[in-house]
């Protein structure tokens, strides 16, 4: 599963040809969760409220890039790295 961004110990991944709705996988401190592009947790749990807040902040900054990556990966065309939260 390609890593599309990493920041503050949080790893963001996206699968090629994954199921709808559009989403990504986040890992932090051994915890894993699946987020949609609005910041909702679809599955799993990131135990740190701070990490969840940072992930949601990152989503707000990069929604267009997430959607573009989703479309490109669904079509099998690859992906782009997305800037980390700074």
Helices and strands as residue ranges (DSSP letters): E 2-7, E 10-14, E 23-28, E 31-36, E 41-45, H 49-74
